[in-house]
Amino acid sequence: MTQNFGGGHTHPPMNLTSLPMNIFKSFFAGLVVAAVAPVFAATTINFDDLPSDQFIANGYNGLNWTFADVYNARDNPDNLGPSGYKDVANGVQSWVSSPNVAFNGSIEGDPNPGSNPITISSNTPFSLNSVWLHSVWNNGLNVEVKGFLGGLAVPGADTNVLLNASDTAPTLATFGLNFSVVDSVEFIPSGGTQYYTYFHGTYFAMDDLTVDLTPLSAVPEPGTWVAAVLALAAIAFSQQDRLSRAKPIRG
């Protein structure tokens, strides 16, 4: 049955007794969604708590790392000479937070030193927000940053950052929505012309990497469920009592 309020339009009758229950159902559904929604935790990774000249172990700051080495760029313990890590005479430094940076390390006997990409990955999706990058030996070095999810390239998660070893400060690279849900990111160096001559290769430094990590699951507190269930039961009982006392209208 429908009620006609004029104007040629018909409207279903309003069931006033169902309003409180419908409102609560909407509230309860929202409560459940909010309780189980993934929680993103912003993390800035500066590598300053790691020893110099060692590859980063898997699990550091909740991520897995491939070909990511650490160097104390500020103190230059290996006496690398002027470089994109540090060049006092020309005011060059590769770090944002002191003293360490990460860099794309090579294993002994590698025929193309510095050609390895840094890969960061996780068993659960994360968001890549930003990173500071600096070339170590070359001007015009290109670092391609690519995002993946489930082994597949994420559409649009592919960008290039141009770096110069002679720049006095590192370059901030920021990433948008295309990198907001990834489980693996590669930093792939290539090209450029050698500027510092102490060594060679497409090495680059990385500092203050910012990511948002997603936990495996966000399980609501037991009290949240108890309160919601009790409230639902109370309203359901109230509705039943109201309906049982209501007198039918017969016309």
Backbone torsions as a table, in degrees:
resi	resn	phi	psi	omega
1	MET	NA	142.9	176.6
2	THR	-125.8	158.4	178.2
3	GLN	-111.3	133.4	-179.1
4	ASN	-103.7	117.4	-179.3
5	PHE	-98.2	15.6	179.1
6	GLY	96.2	166.5	178.5
7	GLY	78.5	5.5	177.1
8	GLY	82.0	4.5	-179.9
9	HIS	-104.7	142.5	177.6
10	THR	-114.2	149.0	-177.7
11	HIS	-135.2	142.3	175.6
12	PRO	-68.1	149.5	178.5
13	PRO	-64.6	144.6	-179.5
14	MET	-83.6	127.4	178.6
15	ASN	-95.0	93.8	-175.1
16	LEU	-66.4	-30.2	-177.2
17	THR	-70.1	-18.8	-177.8
18	SER	-91.3	-9.0	-175.4
19	LEU	-60.0	-50.9	-179.2
20	PRO	-57.7	-41.6	-179.4
21	MET	-66.0	-41.6	179.6
22	ASN	-64.4	-40.1	178.2
23	ILE	-62.7	-43.3	-179.1
24	PHE	-67.4	-37.6	178.4
25	LYS	-59.0	-42.7	178.7
26	SER	-62.9	-43.5	178.4
27	PHE	-62.7	-43.8	-178.3
28	PHE	-63.9	-42.1	178.2
29	ALA	-62.2	-41.8	178.1
30	GLY	-64.0	-38.4	178.5
31	LEU	-62.7	-43.2	179.5
32	VAL	-63.4	-46.2	-179.4
33	VAL	-60.5	-44.6	-179.5
34	ALA	-65.2	-33.6	-176.5
35	ALA	-71.9	-34.4	-174.3
36	VAL	-103.6	-0.6	-179.0
37	ALA	-65.0	145.1	178.3
38	PRO	-59.8	142.7	179.0
39	VAL	-106.9	122.2	-179.9
40	PHE	-94.7	131.6	-179.4
41	ALA	-117.2	114.8	-178.6
42	ALA	-71.7	135.6	-178.6
43	THR	-136.9	129.7	171.5
44	THR	-107.1	122.3	-174.3
45	ILE	-105.8	116.0	-175.7
46	ASN	-112.0	-5.6	173.3
47	PHE	67.8	6.1	-174.7
48	ASP	-77.5	-10.5	178.7
49	ASP	-95.4	11.0	-177.8
50	LEU	-111.5	151.8	175.8
51	PRO	-72.8	149.0	-179.2
52	SER	-72.8	154.3	174.9
53	ASP	62.9	39.3	174.0
54	GLN	-138.7	143.0	174.5
55	PHE	-66.6	145.8	179.2
56	ILE	-75.4	130.4	-178.2
57	ALA	-78.5	148.8	173.7
58	ASN	-60.0	141.8	-178.9
59	GLY	99.9	-13.2	179.0
60	TYR	-64.7	121.9	-176.1
61	ASN	53.4	33.8	173.7
62	GLY	77.2	13.1	-178.3
63	LEU	-125.4	161.2	171.4
64	ASN	-99.7	144.3	-172.0
65	TRP	-129.1	135.2	177.0
66	THR	-127.3	127.7	179.9
67	PHE	57.1	29.9	176.1
68	ALA	-103.7	109.4	179.6
69	ASP	-104.5	167.4	-179.2
70	VAL	-123.1	139.2	176.3
71	TYR	-138.0	138.3	175.3
72	ASN	-80.5	86.0	-174.2
73	ALA	-67.8	-32.5	-177.9
74	ARG	-66.1	-45.6	-175.0
75	ASP	-92.5	-15.1	175.2
76	ASN	48.6	59.6	-174.7
77	PRO	-64.7	-20.2	-179.6
78	ASP	-92.0	5.5	178.1
79	ASN	49.8	55.9	-176.2
80	LEU	-75.8	-3.7	-177.2
81	GLY	77.7	-177.2	176.9
82	PRO	-58.0	134.3	-178.8
83	SER	-159.9	177.5	174.3
84	GLY	-68.1	-15.5	172.9
85	TYR	-67.2	-48.8	-176.7
86	LYS	-162.3	128.9	176.0
87	ASP	-141.1	93.9	-173.6
88	VAL	-60.9	-42.5	-175.3
89	ALA	-60.1	-34.1	-177.2
90	ASN	-108.2	9.2	175.8
91	GLY	69.0	28.2	-177.8
92	VAL	-92.9	132.8	170.5
93	GLN	-145.2	147.0	-175.5
94	SER	-101.2	-10.2	-173.9
95	TRP	-98.6	156.0	171.1
96	VAL	-104.9	-54.3	171.7
97	SER	-100.7	137.8	-173.3
98	SER	-92.5	144.4	7.8
99	PRO	-108.8	-11.3	-166.4
100	ASN	-94.3	155.3	165.5
101	VAL	-131.7	160.9	167.5
102	ALA	-95.7	154.3	175.6
103	PHE	-147.9	163.7	-178.5
104	ASN	-80.6	99.6	-174.4
105	GLY	-79.4	162.4	177.9
106	SER	-123.2	152.9	175.0
107	ILE	-91.3	158.4	-177.0
108	GLU	-59.7	133.3	-179.9
109	GLY	87.3	3.0	178.4
110	ASP	-63.3	121.3	-177.1
111	PRO	-69.5	-19.5	179.6
112	ASN	-127.1	77.4	-176.3
113	PRO	-61.6	137.5	178.6
114	GLY	83.1	2.3	-178.0
115	SER	-88.1	-11.9	-176.8
116	ASN	-71.6	138.0	173.8
117	PRO	-79.8	150.1	167.8
118	ILE	-85.1	130.2	175.8
119	THR	-119.7	129.9	171.4
120	ILE	-116.8	140.1	-176.1
121	SER	-150.6	167.6	179.6
122	SER	-151.6	157.3	175.9
123	ASN	-75.2	-14.6	178.3
124	THR	-127.3	154.5	-177.8
125	PRO	-61.9	150.1	174.5
126	PHE	-143.6	172.6	179.7
127	SER	-115.4	129.8	173.6
128	LEU	-92.1	119.4	-175.7
129	ASN	-99.3	-52.5	-176.4
130	SER	-164.1	165.7	176.1
131	VAL	-162.1	149.8	173.9
132	TRP	-99.8	130.1	-176.1
133	LEU	-127.7	148.7	177.8
134	HIS	-150.2	137.4	175.7
135	SER	-75.7	147.1	-178.1
136	VAL	-94.2	-44.8	-174.7
137	TRP	-120.1	-29.3	-170.3
138	ASN	-106.9	146.8	163.0
139	ASN	-92.7	146.0	-178.6
140	GLY	75.2	22.5	176.9
141	LEU	-72.6	134.6	177.0
142	ASN	-106.1	130.8	172.8
143	VAL	-116.4	113.5	176.5
144	GLU	-88.3	130.3	179.9
145	VAL	-112.3	121.4	-175.2
146	LYS	-126.5	135.6	178.5
147	GLY	-107.3	144.7	-178.4
148	PHE	-133.0	155.0	175.2
149	LEU	-143.3	120.9	-179.0
150	GLY	61.4	31.3	178.9
151	GLY	84.5	-3.2	-179.3
152	LEU	-110.6	143.2	177.3
153	ALA	-64.6	133.5	177.7
154	VAL	-80.6	124.5	179.6
155	PRO	-54.9	128.8	178.5
156	GLY	84.7	-11.7	179.9
157	ALA	-89.3	66.7	-177.5
158	ASP	-155.5	111.9	-177.6
159	THR	-142.5	161.4	-177.7
160	ASN	-121.7	138.7	179.2
161	VAL	-120.4	123.3	-179.1
162	LEU	-94.6	129.0	-173.7
163	LEU	-128.2	149.5	174.9
164	ASN	-125.3	131.8	176.8
165	ALA	-64.8	-27.3	-177.3
166	SER	-81.5	-8.5	177.6
167	ASP	-63.6	139.8	-175.3
168	THR	-74.5	-17.9	-179.0
169	ALA	-140.7	156.9	177.7
170	PRO	-67.7	164.0	-179.1
171	THR	-100.5	131.1	177.1
172	LEU	-85.9	121.6	174.2
173	ALA	-108.1	125.9	178.4
174	THR	-114.3	152.5	-173.1
175	PHE	-128.7	140.2	-174.8
176	GLY	-96.1	-152.7	-173.7
177	LEU	-62.1	-28.5	-178.2
178	ASN	-64.2	-21.5	178.5
179	PHE	-104.3	14.7	-174.2
180	SER	-81.1	-19.1	176.7
181	VAL	-136.7	91.9	178.8
182	VAL	-135.2	160.6	171.9
183	ASP	-123.8	3.1	176.6
184	SER	-158.2	139.2	177.5
185	VAL	-135.0	134.5	176.5
186	GLU	-112.5	138.7	173.6
187	PHE	-113.8	106.1	-168.1
188	ILE	-111.1	112.9	-178.3
189	PRO	-89.7	151.2	175.5
190	SER	-164.8	154.2	168.5
191	GLY	72.9	-165.3	-179.3
192	GLY	95.2	167.5	179.0
193	THR	-117.6	133.9	-175.1
194	GLN	-61.9	131.1	178.7
195	TYR	-111.9	-50.8	174.1
196	TYR	-92.7	141.0	-168.6
197	THR	-109.9	0.0	-179.1
198	TYR	-60.3	-39.2	176.5
199	PHE	-144.5	-170.2	-174.9
200	HIS	-147.9	171.9	177.7
201	GLY	116.2	165.4	-176.4
202	THR	-89.7	52.4	177.5
203	TYR	-76.9	145.7	173.5
204	PHE	-141.0	153.4	179.4
205	ALA	-105.4	151.8	-177.4
206	MET	-135.1	137.5	177.3
207	ASP	-147.6	157.9	177.2
208	ASP	43.9	58.5	174.6
209	LEU	-75.1	125.2	-178.6
210	THR	-112.7	124.9	179.4
211	VAL	-134.1	160.0	169.1
212	ASP	-111.7	117.4	-177.9
213	LEU	-95.7	140.3	178.6
214	THR	-107.4	124.6	176.0
215	PRO	-67.4	164.1	179.2
216	LEU	-56.7	-41.9	176.4
217	SER	-159.8	155.6	176.1
218	ALA	-115.7	96.5	-175.1
219	VAL	-87.3	127.7	-179.2
220	PRO	-65.7	153.5	176.7
221	GLU	-65.0	145.6	179.0
222	PRO	-55.0	-37.1	-179.7
223	GLY	-61.2	-32.7	178.4
224	THR	-62.4	-46.8	180.0
225	TRP	-65.4	-43.5	-177.6
226	VAL	-60.7	-46.0	-179.2
227	ALA	-62.4	-41.3	-178.7
228	ALA	-66.9	-43.4	-179.0
229	VAL	-65.9	-42.4	178.5
230	LEU	-63.3	-40.4	178.9
231	ALA	-65.5	-40.2	178.0
232	LEU	-62.6	-42.5	179.8
233	ALA	-64.3	-41.0	-179.1
234	ALA	-63.7	-43.3	-179.4
235	ILE	-70.0	-38.8	178.0
236	ALA	-61.0	-41.9	178.9
237	PHE	-64.9	-41.4	178.8
238	SER	-61.9	-41.1	178.9
239	GLN	-63.6	-42.7	-178.9
240	GLN	-64.2	-39.8	-179.6
241	ASP	-67.0	-40.2	179.2
242	ARG	-64.2	-42.6	-178.7
243	LEU	-67.7	-35.4	-177.8
244	SER	-69.9	-27.5	-179.2
245	ARG	-91.7	-11.4	-178.3
246	ALA	-72.7	138.0	179.0
247	LYS	-94.3	133.3	179.4
248	PRO	-68.0	143.3	177.0
249	ILE	-102.7	123.5	179.7
250	ARG	-116.9	129.2	179.8
251	GLY	-114.4	NA	NA
